[in-house]
């Protein structure tokens, strides 16, 4: 039987692993940032007169609750779904808003909490699609500007411009790095997929080679077992059959698919037979075309090879191979211009064709009074 190799399970989308890692790191950094904010607000050097410590602590509490809720979500199931994308965007907006509020509560330009934007920017770059980068980066820069400019008191514009420039450069750098990570993930997934496919194709090729070598061995044994068989006859008959197998696999290799157009295979076979045995006689394939699996095409090709060989050796005139395909069935009719066998004992070639058609293809083989032989079988194996 033809080998049906199980295809490997589809690999997960290439960005899944990257996003899941970023989510896990973001959750950890969220807890670290909350601890830093709480500890920093209690240090003596952070005790500015314009700092609202209760608001900072309240914002840290809100962040702790949000981080706890986010940590409880089933991210492996959500990260590649639309709801997961919405949650990630809401998370990014929430982080921008939180850092902006902390900066404002801690004194605006005097606050060091704007450094937390450095953690938010890579999160946006790696979890959000590129079409959302610019709006989120604009929100971040606008938020920081508002946290500085809307507070009472003087705002040194030079310092603000420098900080905004640094944050904008960080946004650009994070986007480039995220793109590199994504491209690497895609390339690695593609390479792994190609390796898996090559392994499957190699296993399939090895199995086909084994089957075909066994088929060649069986044909040699079959021909050598004939009474009065000589080495030359054995080789001649076997070469013809091997050419039939080769014709199928040449078509398979050219198409790169698992199915074969039957008519091109038959044309190749009868062309080779006509050159070797025809002695000037015409051998033609006429009619429709149809596709068969590699195994069924091989059986049909060998059967036709036997019948055309008989027609060239024992018949007369032009040999026609008629091909008709309809309603999921194939009918092949091999006929020449001779008078027919007239009661001659069927030879090994006809017996082999009979067995291939009935046992292999699940069809029937019949010969009419004029010597024409008809093969009829379904295009697919019946379950």
C-alpha positions, 0 to 999 in steps of 0.5 A: 500500500502507498504510504500516507505519512501523517503531517506534523501538527501545525506550529503555533503562530510565530509571534505567540512565543514572543508576545507571551514572553513579553507579557510574562516579563511585563507582569514581573516588571509591573510588580518591580515598578510598583515596589520601586514607586512605593519605596521611592516615595518614602525616601528622604530625597524624594520628599518634594513639597509639591509631591502628592504622596497619597495620590502616588500610593493610590496609583500604586495600589490601582497598578497592583490590582490591575497587575493581579487581574492581568496575571490571572488571565489565560494569556496562552489562549488569549494572546493570538485572539482578537480579545487578547489584542484588545486587552494588550492595547488597553494594558498599554494605554493603562500603563501610559496613563499610569506613568503620566499620572505618577509623573504629574503627582510627583511634581512633573518635570522634577519627577523621575517617574518619567523613566518608567516610560522606558519600560512601557515603550518596548511593551508597546513595540513588541505587543502591538501591531505597527499600525498602532505604534504611532498613535500610542507613542503620540499618546505617550509623548502628549501625556508626558508633555501634559504632566509637565506643562499643566502643572503650576509653576515654570516649565523649562522648555529646553529640558522638556524638549530634550526629554521628549526627544530622548523618549521619541528616539527610544520609541524609534529604537524599540520599534526597530528592535521589535521588528528584528525580533519579529523577523527572527521569530518568523524566519526561525518558524519558517526554517523549522517548518521547512525542516519538518516538511523535508523530513516528511518528504524524505520519509515518503521518498524512502518508502516509495523507493522501498516499495518500488525496489520490491516491485522490481524484485517481484517482477524479476522473480515473476519473469525469471520463473517463466518456463524457458526464460532466458536472461535477455528476455528477463532483462528486456521485460523487466526494463519495460516495466521499470520504465513504466514505474519511472514514468509515473515518478518522473511526473510526480517529481515534475509536479511536486504533488501527490497525484499524476495526470494519467495521459502524459504517463501513458504517452511516455510509456507507449513512446518508449515501447514504440521506439523499442518494439514498434519497428515503424508501427504507430502507437497513440494515446487518444482521449481524455486525461484524469488524475490518479494517486501515485500508486494507482497510476503505477499499477495502471501504467504497468498494466498498460505496458503489458498490454501494449507490449503484447499488441506490438509483439503479436498484433498488427498495424497502429496500436491505440490506447483510448483513455476515457474518464467519467463519473469517478471511473477510468476506462482504457482500451488497447487495440491494434489492427490485427485479427486478435489472438484466436484462442491463443493461451493468455501469456504472463503479461496479460495475467499480470495486467489482470491481477493489477487491475482486479486486485490492485485497482479494484476494476475489471479487465476484458478482451473482445473478439477482435482482440481489444482489451479494456480496463475499467477501474475507479479513480480512487480506492474504494473504502 
